[in-house]
Amino acid sequence: MIAAIKPAGSNTRGLLAYLYGPGRHDEHLDPHLVAGFAMLGMPDPGRDQDVTLTQLARHLDEPVDLRNSEFGKPVIDHVWHCPVRAAPEDRDLSDVEWGEIAQRIVHAAGIAPAGDDLGCRWIAVRHADDHIHILATTVRDDGRRPKLHDSGVRVGDECRKIEKDYGLRQLKKGDRTAAQRPTQAEMHKAERLGWEQTSRAWLQNRIRAAIPHARSVEELLAYLEADDILVKPRRGPSGDLLGYAVGRPGDVNKAGEQIYHPGGKIAPDLTLPKLKARLETTAPEEHPTARRNHPTTPWHQATDALDMLHADMADTTHAQAHITALGDLLEATAQKAPTHLQAELHSASQAFARAQRSQTRADHQAAHALRTAARDIAGATTGPDGSALAALTAALVWATVLAARWHDAKGHAHQADAARQVIQHLQAAADTALAPTLTELETRHPKQETRHTLANDVRTAVPEHADRILTDPAWPALATVLADAEASGHQPHQLLKEAAARRELGSAHSPARALITRIQHTSRNPAPNLRAEAARLRSTALAPYGHQGRAPQHVAAPTPPAAQRRRQR
């Protein structure tokens, strides 16, 4: 059950006209009162044709008019409006039940506490099976104003109790980190103008798309302006940025004036202070030759950064920082990925926006490496090759699994649910990214005796997962990867141990596929010369005997053929 308290209004009669009217799409059927501050003698235009909306409005506004006449200063925004809606799968509630629910809502909000005969005047109007509208005037009968601070939190808590008491769908408790829901006016405006999204949703997507490209808020605003977003900065006398608002081209009010939305009204994590903390971190000192000594692409750098997450998730502030930066990396990856993957990755990025936000403070400096990787990908001029993309998408799946587990452990129900939704999109993208590689590998899988030897490597290196790996449909492709790596001078046994240690395999839906991406990522650098020479000599010397006579993995140099034959006897 959702109770959405609307912004305060000042026209009681106007709201009543909407509640008792036909609705914007003739959806208001049989509007009538189900509860009120004093049902006895309450005028109900839905049941008494002689009662007018004006009479009912005056009845509700009496305390307001009395206070205005006594103080000589009119009360503004005195109309409190709260629609209360059941879930689509919930049973139909009776008028009596809706009346009881309305009384509990106004009590929780502080509009009309139970047993307080001098509370605010209110009514609950039902004009559909699945919801009611509560209207109240926020001047009590004793002339005082009600205490409505945090009323939304209290009402939300009461809704969770109502769901249990009436056997309705149980939602999770709110934590004030969700973006504001679009208003009816915003949705109708978007429909009228042919927009797929409301202005605030559209602006949120544009801001999140710009974040990976910026190193400061000033850069972010400049990027938005270059993307034809209307930016309205607020600066102090010194020129320092004190706030900002953004507007969608063509979004104007009745007077034809451009409408601007402050960042905090678009999403809780897009306020100026939060953006500054997120973007304006300092880079740790790096040796000038660091990247030259370890040449790699932004895609590989991102995968390496993700592999380090599990070691830093124990610190709460670090974990929240990494999860926030993970959202930036998802967005950057979606922008630069091949076209056939962009739909799933964009869906993942948008869904992860909810998982990024929690009430936990973040030490954004801790996630500098991950954010740098996101920025490098966003600025890349070329896309990734197939293996790099497969490795990164697989690492993103694992990182999102970590985020979901962390949110679960911290009791962040909404964020954990969002992360689990993201996993589905990312897994689909990861499977698609790896498909061409699997197809190519399966066309040239090694001989049976080689696969038998490599299977022994699997049982020795990762015994706890060996059965799942060897029965995985992708095992022949993994065997090909191991054989290729061995031909390049790597030891399959060691590669398997390293790949399994990068991230746990228990949660992988296909452990063989997970190992393929990790091993291809791990073995992309040339093997040491000694190891390569050993592999070459072993390949030449043992050719008549096949791979089943390969030297033990702990021996660096090749085993002489004579000794090998003695063991075979």
N, C-alpha and C positions, 0 to 999 in steps of 0.2 A: 504494500500500500504506500502510495506516494502522496505526501501533502506538500504542495509547493506554494509557499507564501509569496505573494506578488508584491511588487513595489507599491507603497502607499499611494492612494488616490485622494481626490477631493470632491468627487461627484457621486453621492450616494444614489441619487435618482438615475444617473446614467448607467451605473453598474447594474441596478435593478432592471433597467430596460433590456440589458443584454441577457441577464439571467432568466427573465420571463419571456424573452423574445424567441423567435424561431431559430436563432443561431445563424452563423454565417453560411451554413450549408444545410439548413433545415434539419439539423440534428437534435434540436431541443424538443423533446416530446413530453407532454404533460408536466410542465414545470409546477412545482408546489412545495410548500414548506414541510420539512420533516422534523425540524426542531427549532427552538429559538429561546431567547432569554426569558420569555414569559408567554408560553403558548396559549394560555387562557385569554381569550379576547384578542389574539394577535391577528391583524388584518392580513389575509392571504389572497392576493390578486389571482392566484392560480385556482382557487376554489370558490371565491366569492366574486361574482361579476360586478357587484356594486362597489368593490374596493379598487381604488386606483393605485398605480405605482407611486404617485405623488404622496398619497396618504401614508403608505408604508414608509417612504423615505422620511417624511416628517416625524413619524413615530420613532424611527431609529435615530434621527438627528436631534431630538429634543435636548439631551444633555449637552450636545455641542452648541446648539443655539443659546442655551442658558448660560454656558460659560462665556461665550462670545459677548453676550449682552452685559455680563457682570464685569468682565475684565477689559472690554473695549478693544481687545486685540484678537482678531479671528484666529482660530485654530486651523492650521493648514495641514493637508495630507492626513486627514482623519479617517479615511476609509481603509479598513483592513480586509484583504481578500485572500482566501486560501482554498483553492480547489483540492479535493481529496479523492484520489482515484484508486480503485482496486486493480489488481493485475488481470490481464485478459483471461487467464485460466481459472480465476477465482469464481466461486458460486455467486449467484445473484443475492444480494443482501436485501432484506425487507426495509420498509420505511422506518420501522421501529429500530432495527439494528443500525441503520444509517444515523438515526437521531441520537442513539447512544454514543456512536463514534464521534459525532460532531460535538457532543458535550465533553467528551474526553479531550478532544483537540483544543477547544477553547480554554479548558482548564489548564492543560499543559502549557499553552502559549502565554497564559496570564491575562487573557481577555476577560474571562469570567470564571474565576476560581470557584470550585464546588463549595456551596454553603455561604457564598458571599452575595448577598442580595443587592449590593450596590455596584456590582461589576458592570462592564460595558454591555451595551445592547448589541445583540447579534441574532442572525438567523442562518439556517442551513436550507438551501434550495436544491431539490433534486429534479433534474430534467433529463436524466438518462439512467440506464440500469447500472452502469459501472462507476458513477461518481456523483459527488455533491459539490456545491460551492458554499463556503461559509463567508458571510459578509458581516463585518462588525464596524461600529463607529467607536473610535478610540478616545472617548471621554466617558469616564465612569458616571454613574448616577449621583455620586457625591461630588462631582466636578473635577476630580483628580484624573491624571493621565496614568494609564497602566504601564507597568514595567515590562517592556517587550524585548529587552536586550537578550540575545541568545535564544529568542523564542523558536527560531528554526531548529536549533539543536534539540530543545526540549520536545518539540512536536515530532521530530524524527524519532526520538527515543520512544515516545508514546506510540507511534505507528508500529514499531517493532513489537511492542507488547500487545497491541490490538491484533496483529497478525497471528500471534500465538493463541490469543483468547478466542478468536473467531475462526480458527482453522484455515487461514488464508496463506498465500504464498509468502514465505519469510525472506525478506531482503536483508542485506547486510547493513550494519550501522554506518552512518556517514562519518567522515573525518575531516570535512571542510577542505578537501584537496581537489574535489571535482570541479570541472569547469561549469559555469552557469548554463543551465538549460536554455535553449532558445525560447523566446516568448512567442505567443500566438501571433502577435503583430509582426515579429521578425519572419516567422515561417510564411505567413500570408504575403508579406512583401516579397520574399524570395520567389514564391510561386507566381505572384503577379508579374514580376520582372523576368521570369524564365530562368532564374538562377537555380543551380542544383544545390547550393549551400547558402545558409544565411551569411550575412556579412561577417559576424564574429567568427563563425567556423572557417570561412574562407580566409580571413586574416590570420587566424591561428595557424593554419596550414602553411601560409606564406612565411610567417615568422619562423616557424620550426624548420622550414626548408632553407632559410637564410642563415640560421645559427652556425652550422658547420663551416660556413665560409668566413666567419668573422672572428677577430681576435679581441674586439672590444665592442662596447655598445655603440660607439660612434661609427665604427665600421659596419655594424649591423644595420643601423639606420640608413647609412649611405647605400648599402646593398639593397635595402627595401625600396628606397627612392629610385634606384636604377631599374628595379623590377616594376616600376609604375605604381607602387603603393604610395598613397598620400601620407606623409609623415608630418606631425606637428610636435616638435620638441618644445619643452618648457625649460628655460634657462634662467639662472640667477644673474645678478648684475655683473658678476665676474665672467660670465659666459659658460659657467659650469652647467652641465646637464642635470636638471632636477626632476625631470619626468618626461614622458612622451605619450602620444596618442597617434593612432593610425586610422586611416580611412580607406574604404573601398571606392574606387572610381564609380560614379553613378549612383552612390548611396546618399541621397539627399532627403531632407525633411520637407514638410509641406511648403515651407517658404523657399525651397530651392537651395538651401544651405547644406554644405557638405557635412555629413555626420562623421565624427571621430570617436574612436573607442580607446580608452586608456588600456595599457597592456594588462593591468591587473583585472580588468573586466573581461578580457578575452580568455585568460587562463591564470590560475593562481601563481604559476611559476614564471610568468612573463612580465612581472613587475620590474621596474628599473633596478632596484637593489639586487634582486635575485639574478637578473641577467648579468649585472656587473660582477657579482661573485662567481658566476659560472664561467664567464668568458675571460675575465681579466686576471688569469693566473700567470705566474712567472714560470719560465722553463728552467728545469735543472741544468746546471752547467754541463755542456757536452764537449768532448774533445774534438777539435776541428777535423780530425781524420776518422772519427768514429764511423760515419756512414760510408766513407770510402773503403774502410777496411772490411765492412760488412755490407756489401752491396745488396739491396733488396728493394722490392716495390712497395708502394703504400698498402697494397692488399696483403702482402706477407707481413708487413709491420703491424697491421691491424690484427691479424691472426695471432701473432706473437704476443701482442698486448692483451688480447682476450685470454690467452692461455695462462696469464699471470693473475687473473682475477681471483681464483680460488684461494690464493695465498693471502689476499688482502680483504676478504669478506668478513673476517672476525671483528674488525674494527668497524663499529656502527657508522661513524661519520665517513669513513673511507668507502664502505659498501654503498651508502646512498650516493656518494659522488660518482662511483663507477657506474651505478645504474642510470644516473642522469646522463653521463657521457655515452653510455651504451645507446641511449635514444638518439643522440647526435650521430653516432656511427651507423645506426640503422638507416637514418635519413640520408646520409651521404652515400651509403651503399645503394640504396634504392635509386638515387639520382644517376649513378654512374653504371649501374648494372645493365646487361643486355636487355633489349626490349621485352623478350619473352619472360623475363623474371620480374619486371618492374611492377606489375599489378600486385603480385603476392608481397613483394618487399614494401611497396607503398602502404598496403593494408597493414602489414606488420608495424611499420613506423607509426602510422596514425593510432593504432591500438595501443602501442607502447607508451604513448604520451600520458596515459592514465597511470601506467606502472612507474613512470619516472618520478611522480610526485608523491611525497608523504610528508608527515610532520617532523620527520627526522632531519636534524641539521646535517649538512654535507660539508666535508672538507674538500672542496673542489681541486685543491692543489694535488691531492693524492691521485686524481684521475687525469693528470696532465698528459701522460703518454697515450691514453685512449682517445682523448680529445684531439691531440695532435694527429693521430692516425686518421681520425674522422676528417680533419681539415685537409690532410694530404690527399685523401681520396676525393673529397669535394673539389679540390683543385687539380686533380689529375687530368691530363690531356688525352690519355688513352685508357681504354678499359682493361680489365684483367684477362689473363689467359684462362683456359678452362679449369686447370688444376688449382690455380690461385683462387678463383671464384668458388669452386667447390669446397676448398679448405676454409675459406672465410665464412660461407653460409653455414657450414657445419659447426664452426666455432661460435657463430651467432646463436645457433640453436642451444648449444651448451651454456653459453653465457646467460641466455634468457631462462633456462632451467634453473641456474644458480639464483637469478633474480627472483623467480617465483618461490623458490625454497626460502630465501632470506625474508621475503615479505610474509610468507606463511609463519615463519618462526617469530616474527615481530608482531603478528596479529593484524597485518595490513590486508584485510580481506579483499577490498576492491582492487588493490594493486596486484595481488597474487592472481586474482581472476583474469585481470587484463594481460598479465604476463603469460598465462596459460593459453589465452586466445592467440597471442603473438606466436607462441611455439608452433601452433598448427600451421600458420601462414609460412613461417620460416622453414618448417620441415618440408612443406610442399616445394618451396623454392630450392632447398638443398637437394632434394631428390631430382628435381629438374636440372639443376646445375651439374649434378654428377652423372646424369643419364648418358651423355655422349662418351664420357670416359669409360663407363661400365661397358657400353656397347663395343668400344674399341678393344678393351682388355679381354673381354670374353671371346673375341674372335681369334685370339692367339694365346690361349691359356697353355701353361707348360704341360709336359708329359706327365703321365700318371705317377711314375716313380719320383719325379721332382716334386709333385704335389704331396706325395707321401712323406718325403723328407721335410718339406716345409710345414706339414701338419705336425710333425714331431717338434719343430721349432715353436709352433703355436702352443703345444701342450707344455713345453718347458718354460716358455717366456710368460705366458698368461694362463696358468692352469685353471684358475677360477672361472674363466670365460671361454675355455677351449671348446666345450661342447656347443655352445651357442654360435661361436665363430665358424666351426667346421660344418655345422648344419645350415648355416646362413646361405641363401641362394647366391649371395655375392662372394662366397668363398673362392670360386675359381678366378674371379677378377682379382681378389686380394693375392692369391698365389702368383698371378702374373706380375703384380706390383713388386712382390718380394723377390721374384726371380730377376726382374729388371734391376732392382736395387743391388742384388748380389753381383750381377754382371758389371755394375758400375763400381764395385769395390766395397760395398756395404755388407754388413753381416745381418741377415734377416732376423736372427735371434735378438740381437741388440736393438734393431729398429723396432721390433714388436714391443720390447720392454719400454723403450723410450716413448713410443706412441701411446701405449696404455697408461703410462705415467702422466702424460700431458693432461688428460681429463679422464674421469672414471667412465667405465664402459657399461655399468649396470643399467643406466637410464637410456642408453642408445637403442632405438627400435631396430637397428641393423648394425650389430657390432663390426661386421666385416666392412661395411661401407664407411663407418666411422674411422676404422683403421686405415682404409685406403687413402682418405683425405689427409689424415695425420702423417702417414708415412711419406706420401708424395710431398707434403710440406716439409717434413724433417729432412728428407734425402735430396732436396733440390740442390744443395751445395755439393761440390765435388768431394769425394771421399779422400782421406789421406793417401798419399802416393804409395806408402808401404802396403796399405790394405788393398788398393787397386791392383798393385803388382801381384800380391798374393792370390787375389781372385783370378787374375789372368793366368798365372802359372797353374793354379788348381784346375781351371777349366781345360787347359791344354793337356796337363799330365793325366787327368782322370777321365778323359773323354771316353775311353773304351768301357768304363765301368759305370757311367751315368752319375747323376747327382746323388744317388743313394750312398755313394762311397765318399761323401764330402767330409772334410776334416772337422773335428769338434770345433764349436764356435769360439771357445776360449783361446784357441791357438792362432797366433797372428800369422805365422808362416805356413805355407802349404805342407801337407804331410807327404812324404815320399811314397810313390806307388807301391813299393815292396811292402812297407809297413801296412799300407791300406789293405793289400791283398791278404796279409796274415790275419787281420781282424775279420775279414770276410769269411775265412775258413772256420 
